[in-house]
Amino acid sequence: MASDHYFSSDPASPFRTAERTLTLRGHKVSLLSASGTFSSGSLDKGTAQLLKYAPRLPAEGTFADVGCGWGPLTMGMALESPAAHVWGIDVNDRALRTTRENAHSLGLTHISVSRPEDVPASLTFDVIWSNPPIRVGKEELHQILTQWLPRLAPHGEAWLVVAKKLGGDSLQAWINAGHAGPLKAERHETSKGYRILRIQRV
């Protein structure tokens, strides 16, 4: 992998930040985005669809944003459910740094930002949101989902957004074939070329 991919732990490109004004789940905020992270120039279109179509979150619980980038999904979860504990998870050091800075600037103290290996192994999640890194390749993508989807709490739900042209339907079929455990994936919405998938335990 080239060292400046957003799924690299330490991108080689110069580190730059820019301020983005966004509305996340009804909350208008200013966040920093960072070079060398996913969709650094603007809010990703898929992320925007997930923010739009995912249902209202529980008031409390333990949530995860897998592949948090500079943090728009993490912040959206935390703003909507201030009594929840939200984990922003990424392998990219710049993503982690910027998500922490965004949480601090918004005064969101109920966010933990972490590399995957530093998330407590015993932790389960009531909600997982993810715009998964499709471009890492199918094998690595499947490894990521096999790592995190089985950590849903018994009545938990995961919500994924995947572009149809990048394999949204085949990914749904892969989950339903049991490759990530006893899980059921259903198409909740299709919008602007993206599939919004809801995943639950069988």
N, CA, C and O of each residue as an XYZ file, in Angstrom:
808
protein
N       0.837     -1.184      0.000
C       0.000      0.000      0.000
C       0.879      1.243      0.000
O       1.895      1.288      0.694
N       0.496      2.241     -0.767
C       1.225      3.503     -0.739
C       1.079      4.129      0.637
O       0.046      3.989      1.291
N       2.133      4.823      1.070
C       2.167      5.288      2.445
C       1.213      6.436      2.725
O       0.975      6.767      3.886
N       0.651      7.062      1.666
C      -0.249      8.174      1.906
C      -1.715      7.805      1.727
O      -2.556      8.700      1.650
N      -2.053      6.512      1.659
C      -3.449      6.106      1.652
C      -4.106      6.450      2.991
O      -3.450      6.471      4.033
N      -5.418      6.719      2.942
C      -6.130      7.039      4.182
C      -6.176      5.856      5.132
O      -6.418      6.035      6.325
N      -5.948      4.646      4.624
C      -5.950      3.480      5.514
C      -4.538      3.091      5.934
O      -4.321      1.996      6.451
N      -3.581      3.986      5.712
C      -2.234      3.816      6.258
C      -2.205      4.377      7.671
O      -2.939      5.315      7.980
N      -1.366      3.811      8.529
C      -1.281      4.322      9.898
C      -0.565      5.661      9.960
O      -0.853      6.475     10.838
N       0.362      5.902      9.043
C       1.173      7.124      9.095
C       1.345      7.675      7.680
O       2.361      7.407      7.038
N       0.365      8.445      7.179
C       0.457      8.963      5.811
C       1.708      9.816      5.614
O       2.181     10.470      6.543
N       2.237      9.799      4.386
C       3.477     10.505      4.101
C       3.254     11.932      3.614
O       4.179     12.745      3.636
N       2.046     12.243      3.178
C       1.780     13.584      2.649
C       1.869     14.628      3.759
O       1.700     14.296      4.933
N       2.134     15.891      3.401
C       2.188     16.944      4.428
C       0.879     17.025      5.207
O      -0.205     16.885      4.641
N       0.995     17.252      6.512
C      -0.196     17.313      7.367
C      -0.805     18.707      7.289
O      -0.166     19.702      7.632
N      -2.047     18.759      6.836
C      -2.778     20.020      6.776
C      -4.187     19.787      7.292
O      -4.752     18.706      7.128
N      -4.745     20.814      7.917
C      -6.138     20.741      8.351
C      -6.927     21.869      7.708
O      -6.369     22.890      7.305
N      -8.229     21.665      7.621
C      -9.135     22.693      7.113
C     -10.420     22.616      7.922
O     -10.810     21.544      8.384
N     -11.066     23.746      8.089
C     -12.307     23.778      8.869
C     -13.492     23.542      7.948
O     -13.590     24.136      6.875
N     -14.397     22.660      8.384
C     -15.607     22.328      7.628
C     -16.828     22.627      8.488
O     -16.894     22.199      9.640
N     -17.782     23.350      7.947
C     -19.035     23.598      8.645
C     -20.058     22.594      8.141
O     -20.356     22.547      6.948
N     -20.590     21.795      9.048
C     -21.484     20.690      8.700
C     -22.714     20.703      9.595
O     -22.706     21.281     10.682
N     -23.770     20.056      9.117
C     -24.915     19.774      9.965
C     -24.986     18.264     10.149
O     -25.201     17.523      9.190
N     -24.804     17.817     11.379
C     -24.764     16.391     11.714
C     -25.946     16.054     12.597
O     -25.992     16.456     13.760
N     -26.900     15.321     12.053
C     -28.077     14.879     12.817
C     -28.761     16.081     13.475
O     -29.172     16.017     14.634
N     -28.875     17.170     12.721
C     -29.555     18.355     13.200
C     -28.706     19.337     13.976
O     -29.218     20.358     14.436
N     -27.421     19.060     14.135
C     -26.520     19.920     14.893
C     -25.531     20.570     13.932
O     -24.765     19.873     13.267
N     -25.540     21.900     13.854
C     -24.583     22.601     13.011
C     -23.285     22.787     13.778
O     -23.271     23.357     14.869
N     -22.188     22.299     13.194
C     -20.897     22.311     13.882
C     -19.789     22.672     12.906
O     -19.967     22.598     11.691
N     -18.658     23.057     13.447
C     -17.436     23.229     12.670
C     -16.440     22.176     13.099
O     -16.133     22.052     14.284
N     -15.934     21.415     12.141
C     -14.965     20.362     12.404
C     -13.725     20.588     11.566
O     -13.779     21.224     10.513
N     -12.613     20.065     12.037
C     -11.395     20.029     11.242
C     -11.353     18.739     10.431
O     -11.654     17.665     10.952
N     -10.984     18.844      9.167
C     -10.611     17.666      8.389
C      -9.107     17.710      8.199
O      -8.491     18.769      8.321
N      -8.513     16.560      7.899
C      -7.055     16.488      7.816
C      -6.619     15.786      6.541
O      -7.236     14.810      6.115
N      -5.558     16.287      5.942
C      -4.972     15.620      4.780
C      -4.512     14.220      5.175
O      -4.119     13.972      6.315
N      -4.571     13.312      4.203
C      -4.144     11.949      4.474
C      -5.178     11.110      5.183
O      -4.895      9.979      5.576
N      -6.401     11.655      5.357
C      -7.501     10.894      5.941
C      -8.595     10.736      4.886
O      -8.554     11.373      3.834
N      -9.559      9.891      5.178
C     -10.618      9.607      4.212
C     -11.448     10.860      3.934
O     -11.889     11.546      4.855
N     -11.650     11.143      2.647
C     -12.475     12.268      2.202
C     -12.102     13.553      2.934
O     -12.944     14.207      3.550
N     -10.831     13.893      2.851
C     -10.335     15.039      3.609
C     -10.877     16.372      3.093
O     -10.907     17.356      3.833
N     -11.309     16.410      1.817
C     -11.734     17.677      1.246
C     -13.158     18.087      1.564
O     -13.496     19.266      1.460
N     -13.994     17.142      1.947
C     -15.400     17.443      2.207
C     -16.044     16.233      2.876
O     -15.434     15.168      2.977
N     -17.268     16.407      3.325
C     -18.013     15.269      3.865
C     -18.294     14.288      2.743
O     -18.866     14.663      1.720
N     -17.898     13.037      2.921
C     -18.109     12.010      1.906
C     -19.600     11.820      1.626
O     -20.422     11.894      2.539
N     -19.942     11.577      0.361
C     -21.356     11.429     -0.011
C     -22.005     10.232      0.671
O     -23.167     10.295      1.073
N     -21.252      9.138      0.801
C     -21.795      7.966      1.488
C     -22.042      8.244      2.959
O     -23.082      7.870      3.502
N     -21.085      8.901      3.604
C     -21.256      9.276      5.006
C     -22.490     10.140      5.171
O     -23.241      9.976      6.132
N     -22.707     11.066      4.235
C     -23.888     11.927      4.304
C     -25.175     11.109      4.221
O     -26.154     11.424      4.896
N     -25.179     10.063      3.400
C     -26.379      9.224      3.295
C     -26.623      8.434      4.576
O     -27.769      8.265      4.993
N     -25.553      7.950      5.199
C     -25.726      7.223      6.452
C     -26.258      8.152      7.539
O     -27.153      7.778      8.296
N     -25.711      9.353      7.613
C     -26.210     10.330      8.588
C     -27.685     10.644      8.350
O     -28.441     10.867      9.296
N     -28.082     10.661      7.102
C     -29.473     10.991      6.767
C     -30.440      9.863      7.078
O     -31.533     10.111      7.587
N     -30.055      8.618      6.779
C     -31.022      7.518      6.799
C     -30.924      6.586      8.002
O     -31.869      5.841      8.261
N     -29.830      6.597      8.741
C     -29.794      5.759      9.945
C     -30.866      6.242     10.923
O     -31.045      7.449     11.083
N     -31.573      5.336     11.572
C     -32.650      5.756     12.466
C     -32.118      6.421     13.728
O     -30.919      6.409     14.004
N     -33.027      6.991     14.470
C     -32.642      7.668     15.702
C     -31.927      6.686     16.627
O     -32.335      5.536     16.788
N     -30.859      7.174     17.222
C     -30.042      6.332     18.102
C     -30.701      6.167     19.463
O     -31.508      7.002     19.872
N     -30.357      5.081     20.170
C     -30.792      4.975     21.567
C     -30.235      6.141     22.382
O     -29.214      6.728     22.023
N     -30.907      6.466     23.468
C     -30.468      7.584     24.301
C     -29.138      7.292     24.984
O     -28.369      8.210     25.270
N     -28.867      6.014     25.245
C     -27.627      5.647     25.913
C     -27.159      4.296     25.413
O     -27.875      3.607     24.688
N     -25.951      3.922     25.806
C     -25.373      2.666     25.364
C     -23.927      2.891     24.947
O     -23.345      3.944     25.205
N     -23.359      1.877     24.295
C     -21.981      1.941     23.814
C     -22.014      1.837     22.298
O     -22.497      0.848     21.747
N     -21.499      2.858     21.625
C     -21.557      2.953     20.172
C     -20.144      2.944     19.600
O     -19.181      3.282     20.288
N     -20.034      2.553     18.331
C     -18.739      2.573     17.646
C     -18.894      3.122     16.243
O     -19.870      2.832     15.551
N     -17.922      3.914     15.834
C     -17.753      4.338     14.450
C     -16.467      3.670     13.966
O     -15.369      4.082     14.339
N     -16.607      2.649     13.142
C     -15.458      1.870     12.671
C     -14.929      2.484     11.382
O     -15.616      2.517     10.362
N     -13.687      2.972     11.452
C     -13.107      3.728     10.349
C     -13.552      5.173     10.422
O     -14.149      5.696      9.481
N     -13.260      5.818     11.538
C     -13.884      7.112     11.847
C     -13.360      8.265     11.010
O     -14.019      9.302     10.934
N     -12.181      8.123     10.370
C     -11.648      9.257      9.633
C     -11.483     10.453     10.554
O     -11.030     10.307     11.689
N     -11.851     11.640     10.072
C     -11.733     12.837     10.917
C     -12.949     13.068     11.808
O     -13.036     14.083     12.499
N     -13.897     12.110     11.790
C     -14.870     12.052     12.857
C     -16.293     12.499     12.635
O     -16.997     12.664     13.631
N     -16.796     12.716     11.417
C     -18.172     13.194     11.308
C     -19.221     12.233     11.856
O     -20.184     12.670     12.487
N     -19.050     10.923     11.625
C     -20.027      9.977     12.180
C     -19.898      9.893     13.696
O     -20.904      9.832     14.404
N     -18.670      9.890     14.194
C     -18.448      9.862     15.642
C     -19.116     11.063     16.297
O     -19.808     10.915     17.305
N     -18.915     12.249     15.733
C     -19.510     13.456     16.309
C     -21.030     13.424     16.201
O     -21.731     13.838     17.124
N     -21.541     12.929     15.066
C     -22.993     12.837     14.916
C     -23.621     11.955     15.976
O     -24.651     12.306     16.552
N     -22.999     10.799     16.240
C     -23.497      9.904     17.292
C     -23.464     10.594     18.653
O     -24.438     10.559     19.405
N     -22.336     11.216     18.954
C     -22.153     11.814     20.274
C     -23.080     13.002     20.495
O     -23.569     13.211     21.605
N     -23.323     13.780     19.448
C     -24.227     14.920     19.575
C     -25.669     14.462     19.783
O     -26.415     15.072     20.548
N     -26.052     13.394     19.106
C     -27.434     12.917     19.214
C     -27.695     12.215     20.544
O     -28.797     12.309     21.084
N     -26.701     11.517     21.075
C     -26.895     10.711     22.292
C     -25.834     11.073     23.325
O     -24.863     10.335     23.492
N     -26.000     12.193     24.019
C     -24.975     12.641     24.964
C     -24.783     11.729     26.171
O     -23.783     11.857     26.878
N     -25.722     10.808     26.425
C     -25.553      9.874     27.537
C     -24.877      8.578     27.107
O     -24.629      7.710     27.944
N     -24.577      8.430     25.831
C     -23.904      7.229     25.328
C     -22.392      7.397     25.410
O     -21.884      8.508     25.567
N     -21.676      6.271     25.302
C     -20.222      6.305     25.162
C     -19.906      5.916     23.734
O     -20.253      4.822     23.289
N     -19.246      6.815     23.015
C     -18.991      6.627     21.590
C     -17.502      6.394     21.366
O     -16.655      7.141     21.856
N     -17.208      5.341     20.617
C     -15.824      5.020     20.248
C     -15.608      5.362     18.782
O     -16.324      4.871     17.910
N     -14.604      6.219     18.513
C     -14.137      6.454     17.156
C     -12.895      5.614     16.928
O     -11.907      5.766     17.646
N     -12.930      4.730     15.940
C     -11.878      3.720     15.762
C     -11.270      3.864     14.374
O     -11.990      3.919     13.378
N      -9.946      3.925     14.311
C      -9.261      4.035     13.014
C      -7.821      3.574     13.182
O      -7.282      3.553     14.289
N      -7.207      3.203     12.053
C      -5.785      2.828     12.059
C      -4.886      4.013     11.734
O      -3.671      3.943     11.919
N      -5.479      5.100     11.250
C      -4.739      6.248     10.752
C      -4.479      7.240     11.892
O      -5.419      7.768     12.487
N      -3.211      7.487     12.189
C      -2.870      8.367     13.313
C      -3.418      9.776     13.132
O      -3.829     10.409     14.104
N      -3.427     10.275     11.896
C      -3.984     11.606     11.664
C      -5.490     11.642     11.925
O      -6.017     12.609     12.476
N      -6.165     10.576     11.521
C      -7.605     10.491     11.782
C      -7.877     10.533     13.284
O      -8.766     11.251     13.742
N      -7.106      9.760     14.043
C      -7.300      9.723     15.488
C      -7.027     11.093     16.105
O      -7.794     11.570     16.941
N      -5.937     11.715     15.690
C      -5.586     13.032     16.222
C      -6.681     14.058     15.933
O      -7.071     14.824     16.814
N      -7.173     14.066     14.688
C      -8.157     15.064     14.296
C      -9.505     14.799     14.954
O     -10.191     15.740     15.351
N      -9.893     13.536     15.075
C     -11.150     13.211     15.757
C     -11.085     13.639     17.219
O     -12.058     14.170     17.754
N      -9.943     13.411     17.870
C      -9.794     13.872     19.252
C      -9.930     15.390     19.351
O     -10.593     15.904     20.251
N      -9.294     16.103     18.415
C      -9.374     17.563     18.439
C     -10.811     18.036     18.212
O     -11.262     18.987     18.850
N     -11.523     17.373     17.309
C     -12.914     17.751     17.056
C     -13.794     17.489     18.276
O     -14.640     18.312     18.624
N     -13.593     16.345     18.924
C     -14.365     16.052     20.135
C     -14.087     17.100     21.210
O     -15.004     17.568     21.885
N     -12.818     17.461     21.362
C     -12.453     18.454     22.375
C     -13.074     19.813     22.058
O     -13.588     20.483     22.954
N     -13.028     20.223     20.787
C     -13.546     21.537     20.425
C     -15.058     21.634     20.633
O     -15.586     22.716     20.890
N     -15.750     20.499     20.522
C     -17.203     20.485     20.729
C     -17.575     20.173     22.170
O     -18.758     20.151     22.510
N     -16.582     19.930     23.022
C     -16.867     19.632     24.421
C     -17.513     18.274     24.631
O     -18.260     18.083     25.591
N     -17.233     17.331     23.743
C     -17.845     15.997     23.818
C     -16.908     15.068     24.582
O     -16.006     14.462     24.002
N     -17.130     14.967     25.863
C     -16.245     14.196     26.728
C     -16.599     12.712     26.778
O     -15.879     11.928     27.397
N     -17.682     12.322     26.144
C     -18.103     10.916     26.157
C     -17.660     10.181     24.897
O     -18.292      9.208     24.487
N     -16.580     10.643     24.286
C     -15.989     10.002     23.114
C     -14.617      9.447     23.480
O     -13.807     10.132     24.103
N     -14.364      8.198     23.086
C     -13.034      7.607     23.152
C     -12.552      7.396     21.726
O     -13.297      6.891     20.886
N     -11.322      7.774     21.448
C     -10.757      7.643     20.109
C      -9.576      6.684     20.196
O      -8.675      6.873     21.012
N      -9.583      5.651     19.350
C      -8.653      4.556     19.593
C      -8.280      3.816     18.323
O      -9.059      3.745     17.373
N      -7.069      3.266     18.324
C      -6.701      2.280     17.327
C      -7.449      0.980     17.633
O      -7.809      0.744     18.787
N      -7.692      0.134     16.632
C      -8.467     -1.092     16.867
C      -7.921     -1.966     17.992
O      -8.688     -2.497     18.795
N      -6.605     -2.114     18.050
C      -6.020     -3.019     19.037
C      -6.120     -2.483     20.461
O      -5.887     -3.224     21.416
N      -6.462     -1.213     20.616
C      -6.555     -0.626     21.949
C      -7.980     -0.568     22.489
O      -8.203     -0.097     23.604
N      -8.939     -1.040     21.710
C     -10.317     -1.134     22.203
C     -10.420     -2.375     23.085
O     -10.027     -3.455     22.646
N     -10.934     -2.265     24.313
C     -11.018     -3.434     25.193
C     -11.712     -4.615     24.518
O     -12.787     -4.466     23.936
N     -11.097     -5.769     24.601
C     -11.612     -6.946     23.901
C     -12.980     -7.389     24.408
O     -13.734     -8.036     23.681
N     -13.301     -7.045     25.650
C     -14.567     -7.474     26.234
C     -15.734     -6.570     25.866
O     -16.882     -6.876     26.188
N     -15.450     -5.466     25.198
C     -16.478     -4.472     24.913
C     -17.394     -4.945     23.790
O     -16.928     -5.444     22.766
N     -18.699     -4.784     23.989
C     -19.671     -4.999     22.918
C     -20.390     -3.678     22.646
O     -20.362     -2.759     23.464
N     -21.030     -3.605     21.490
C     -21.586     -2.338     21.034
C     -23.081     -2.461     20.759
O     -23.546     -3.409     20.126
N     -23.802     -1.484     21.249
C     -25.240     -1.425     20.985
C     -25.523     -0.920     19.577
O     -26.515     -1.307     18.959
N     -24.656     -0.061     19.076
C     -24.774      0.463     17.712
C     -23.374      0.560     17.111
O     -22.440      1.037     17.756
N     -23.246      0.104     15.876
C     -22.040      0.332     15.088
C     -22.458      1.065     13.822
O     -23.365      0.632     13.111
N     -21.797      2.163     13.553
C     -21.926      2.834     12.258
C     -20.596      2.713     11.538
O     -19.535      2.759     12.160
N     -20.660      2.558     10.212
C     -19.409      2.507      9.470
C     -19.635      2.815      7.998
O     -20.568      2.318      7.368
N     -18.755      3.646      7.476
C     -18.562      3.780      6.043
C     -17.262      3.031      5.775
O     -16.195      3.644      5.748
N     -17.331      1.719      5.576
C     -16.113      0.898      5.626
C     -15.162      1.209      4.470
O     -15.593      1.638      3.400
N     -13.874      0.991      4.694
C     -12.850      1.347      3.696
C     -12.799      0.327      2.562
O     -11.943     -0.558      2.551
N     -13.704      0.454      1.625
C     -13.815     -0.508      0.527
C     -12.509     -0.651     -0.237
O     -12.179     -1.742     -0.701
N     -11.766      0.434     -0.371
C     -10.584      0.414     -1.233
C      -9.374     -0.280     -0.608
O      -8.316     -0.354     -1.232
N      -9.519     -0.788      0.615
C      -8.424     -1.599      1.150
C      -8.334     -2.946      0.438
O      -7.322     -3.639      0.545
N      -9.389     -3.320     -0.289
C      -9.434     -4.622     -0.930
C     -10.395     -5.545     -0.202
O     -10.625     -5.402      0.999
N     -10.949     -6.485     -0.937
C     -12.015     -7.326     -0.398
C     -11.560     -8.150      0.800
O     -12.282     -8.253      1.791
N     -10.377     -8.733      0.719
C      -9.916     -9.595      1.807
C      -9.774     -8.816      3.110
O     -10.241     -9.256      4.160
N      -9.123     -7.651      3.032
C      -8.930     -6.862      4.251
C     -10.251     -6.282      4.753
O     -10.473     -6.196      5.961
N     -11.128     -5.885      3.830
C     -12.453     -5.404      4.237
C     -13.197     -6.483      5.004
O     -13.796     -6.209      6.044
N     -13.160     -7.704      4.497
C     -13.842     -8.807      5.188
C     -13.236     -9.050      6.566
O     -13.954     -9.371      7.513
N     -11.927     -8.900      6.681
C     -11.288     -9.058      7.989
C     -11.780     -8.001      8.971
O     -12.027     -8.301     10.139
N     -11.920     -6.766      8.501
C     -12.411     -5.687      9.359
C     -13.818     -5.997      9.849
O     -14.105     -5.863     11.038
N     -14.690     -6.408      8.944
C     -16.071     -6.685      9.328
C     -16.163     -7.915     10.228
O     -16.994     -7.963     11.135
N     -15.310     -8.909      9.978
C     -15.286    -10.094     10.831
C     -14.786     -9.745     12.233
O     -15.149    -10.406     13.206
N     -13.963     -8.718     12.335
C     -13.471     -8.278     13.636
C     -14.536     -7.541     14.434
O     -14.628     -7.722     15.648
N     -15.347     -6.708     13.769
C     -16.220     -5.796     14.506
C     -17.684     -6.207     14.555
O     -18.328     -6.024     15.588
N     -18.232     -6.756     13.477
C     -19.660     -7.080     13.501
C     -20.023     -8.103     14.572
O     -21.088     -7.973     15.175
N     -19.194     -9.118     14.842
C     -19.543    -10.045     15.922
C     -19.552     -9.406     17.309
O     -19.990    -10.039     18.270
N     -19.081     -8.178     17.431
C     -19.070     -7.510     18.728
C     -20.340     -6.710     18.995
O     -20.407     -5.926     19.941
N     -21.340     -6.918     18.151
C     -22.648     -6.340     18.455
C     -23.209     -6.969     19.721
O     -23.099     -8.177     19.930
N     -23.810     -6.136     20.563
C     -24.548     -6.643     21.719
C     -25.736     -7.467     21.219
O     -26.106     -7.351     20.051
N     -26.347     -8.301     22.082
C     -27.419     -9.189     21.620
C     -28.526     -8.502     20.826
O     -29.035     -9.065     19.857
N     -28.894     -7.309     21.224
C     -29.952     -6.590     20.498
C     -29.391     -5.388     19.737
O     -30.124     -4.462     19.390
N     -28.092     -5.415     19.485
C     -27.449     -4.301     18.801
C     -27.692     -4.318     17.302
O     -28.160     -5.308     16.740
N     -27.364     -3.201     16.669
C     -27.517     -3.060     15.225
C     -26.277     -2.367     14.653
O     -25.723     -1.452     15.261
N     -25.864     -2.815     13.494
C     -24.818     -2.133     12.740
C     -25.431     -1.534     11.488
O     -26.309     -2.128     10.862
N     -24.964     -0.374     11.139
C     -25.428      0.322      9.938
C     -24.212      0.651      9.077
O     -23.316      1.383      9.499
N     -24.196      0.096      7.860
C     -23.094      0.302      6.931
C     -23.604      1.039      5.701
O     -24.743      0.845      5.276
N     -22.755      1.883      5.135
C     -23.058      2.499      3.845
C     -21.986      2.056      2.862
O     -20.790      2.180      3.125
N     -22.437      1.535      1.723
C     -21.515      1.018      0.703
C     -22.063      1.402     -0.666
O     -23.246      1.207     -0.945
N     -21.210      1.943     -1.510
C     -21.632      2.279     -2.861
C     -22.060      1.013     -3.607
O     -21.381     -0.013     -3.545
N     -23.176      1.095     -4.302
C     -23.637     -0.052     -5.073
C     -22.578     -0.494     -6.077
O     -22.340     -1.691     -6.238
N     -21.940      0.460     -6.755
C     -20.971      0.117     -7.792
C     -19.678     -0.460     -7.215
O     -18.881     -1.048     -7.945
N     -19.469     -0.292     -5.901
C     -18.281     -0.841     -5.254
C     -18.590     -2.111     -4.460
O     -17.786     -2.547     -3.636
N     -19.756     -2.696     -4.715
C     -20.025     -4.008     -4.139
C     -20.983     -4.033     -2.977
O     -20.922     -4.945     -2.153
N     -21.877     -3.048     -2.883
C     -22.829     -3.037     -1.781
C     -23.688     -4.287     -1.724
O     -23.937     -4.820     -0.642
N     -24.148     -4.764     -2.884
C     -25.016     -5.945     -2.902
C     -24.241     -7.220     -2.593
O     -24.738     -8.092     -1.880
N     -23.025     -7.333     -3.124
C     -22.240     -8.534     -2.845
C     -21.809     -8.573     -1.378
O     -21.686     -9.652     -0.798
N     -21.579     -7.408     -0.778
C     -21.222     -7.385      0.639
C     -22.405     -7.825      1.497
O     -22.229     -8.549      2.477
N     -23.588     -7.397      1.136
C     -24.776     -7.848      1.858
C     -24.912     -9.369      1.769
O     -25.201    -10.028      2.767
N     -24.704     -9.918      0.583
C     -24.787    -11.375      0.402
C     -23.707    -12.084      1.209
O     -23.964    -13.145      1.777
N     -22.516    -11.524      1.268
C     -21.417    -12.123      2.035
C     -21.777    -12.186      3.517
O     -21.543    -13.205      4.167
N     -22.333    -11.125      4.048
C     -22.749    -11.131      5.458
C     -23.842    -12.168      5.685
O     -23.796    -12.916      6.662
N     -24.825    -12.216      4.785
C     -25.940    -13.152      4.955
C     -25.519    -14.605      4.772
O     -26.241    -15.514      5.183
N     -24.373    -14.832      4.166
C     -23.848    -16.197      4.034
C     -23.156    -16.671      5.310
O     -22.695    -17.810      5.381
N     -23.083    -15.808      6.306
C     -22.553    -16.211      7.606
C     -21.061    -16.055      7.781
O     -20.506    -16.563      8.755
N     -20.391    -15.368      6.867
C     -18.937    -15.273      6.935
C     -18.442    -14.446      8.120
O     -17.312    -14.633      8.573
N     -19.271    -13.540      8.626
C     -18.893    -12.735      9.795
C     -19.625    -13.174     11.049
O     -19.649    -12.455     12.048
N     -20.228    -14.367     10.991
C     -20.967    -14.878     12.146
C     -22.453    -14.933     11.862
O     -22.885    -14.632     10.749
N     -23.246    -15.317     12.863
C     -24.700    -15.440     12.678
C     -25.382    -14.073     12.645
O     -25.946    -13.611     13.636
N     -25.312    -13.448     11.477
C     -25.817    -12.092     11.298
C     -26.743    -12.039     10.088
O     -26.635    -12.843      9.162
N     -27.646    -11.080     10.120
C     -28.565    -10.860      9.000
C     -28.411     -9.420      8.537
O     -28.498     -8.491      9.339
N     -28.179     -9.236      7.230
C     -28.069     -7.903      6.653
C     -29.250     -7.668      5.728
O     -29.577     -8.515      4.897
N     -29.888     -6.517      5.875
C     -30.985     -6.161      4.995
C     -30.770     -4.750      4.460
O     -30.178     -3.900      5.125
N     -31.258     -4.522      3.258
C     -31.123     -3.203      2.654
C     -32.193     -2.287      3.232
O     -33.390     -2.516      3.058
N     -31.746     -1.260      3.914
C     -32.668     -0.317      4.537
C     -33.054      0.801      3.585
O     -34.188      1.279      3.606
N     -32.112      1.218      2.750
C     -32.361      2.370      1.869
C     -31.344      2.334      0.727
O     -30.231      1.833      0.889
N     -31.736      2.865     -0.412
C     -30.824      3.132     -1.512
C     -30.957      4.602     -1.864
O     -32.059      5.090     -2.118
N     -29.829      5.311     -1.879
C     -29.874      6.747     -2.160
C     -28.573      7.185     -2.809
O     -27.488      6.887     -2.311
N     -28.689      7.892     -3.920
C     -27.538      8.479     -4.618
C     -26.442      7.451     -4.909
O     -25.251      7.755     -4.831
N     -26.870      6.223     -5.246
C     -25.924      5.177     -5.597
C     -25.354      4.418     -4.426
O     -24.442      3.610     -4.606
N     -25.861      4.651     -3.229
C     -25.361      3.991     -2.026
C     -26.421      3.078     -1.429
O     -27.614      3.384     -1.443
N     -25.955      1.947     -0.905
C     -26.807      1.053     -0.124
C     -26.588      1.346      1.363
O     -25.450      1.441      1.821
N     -27.668      1.485      2.099
C     -27.606      1.579      3.557
C     -28.044      0.224      4.090
O     -29.199     -0.168      3.919
N     -27.129     -0.494      4.735
C     -27.394     -1.849      5.216
C     -27.576     -1.855      6.731
O     -26.824     -1.219      7.470
N     -28.580     -2.580      7.164
C     -28.832     -2.799      8.595
C     -28.448     -4.233      8.924
O     -28.910     -5.164      8.266
N     -27.606     -4.419      9.940
C     -27.120     -5.744     10.308
C     -27.500     -6.020     11.750
O     -27.279     -5.190     12.632
N     -28.074     -7.192     11.985
C     -28.470     -7.636     13.331
C     -28.018     -9.069     13.531
O     -27.737     -9.791     12.575
N     -27.953     -9.461     14.785
C     -27.716    -10.863     15.096
C     -28.931    -11.697     14.690
O     -30.069    -11.239     14.794
N     -28.684    -12.905     14.232
C     -29.768    -13.823     13.894
C     -30.353    -14.364     15.180
O     -31.288    -15.164     15.145
